[in-house]
């Protein structure tokens, strides 16, 4: 949705922004309908529902007559250049239509960026980054970060994770016991 800013506002000569907005809203509405589908079901439904919408928008972009120096022309050119990335979500039902969730997950890093300036050593800054990464991974996998870290700190010292790859597997979110999972993840 952020990329719609590249399309100029609607004028008598350039109704493109409303066309782009309508297409985006239509695609996001389809995604809301598919929220409870499995990945294979989502893939099939996207081919049926979203593919025609995107194909129609692509045809519209190719037929657009605009100078590449105009705002509309630059927006069309940008969209066509980015098209392979835009339609990639159609190839796999596990992919999301936007990167909003990824951007939300890095927000704590952006907010704390200034705090990292005061890490006393490069090793301290690296350790902070690792902990942030572990916490965000836990959240994405339905784990309660505090419980997950407590579980790791209590158990990992007893496992030979440097020598035994199976021991390392015990640290992965999929192998963590239910006591570390959030209520929503266990439902």
Secondary structure, 3 states (H helix, E strand, C coil): CHHHHHCCCCCCCCCHHHHHHHHHHHHHHHHHHCCCCCHHHHHHHHHHHHHHHHHHHHHHHHHCCCCCCCHHHHHHHHHHHHHHHHHHHHHCCCCCCCCHHHHHHHHHHHHCHHHHCCCCCHHHHHHHHHHHHHHHHHHHCCECHHHHHHHHHHHHHHCCCCCCHHHHHCCCHHHCCHHHECHHHHC
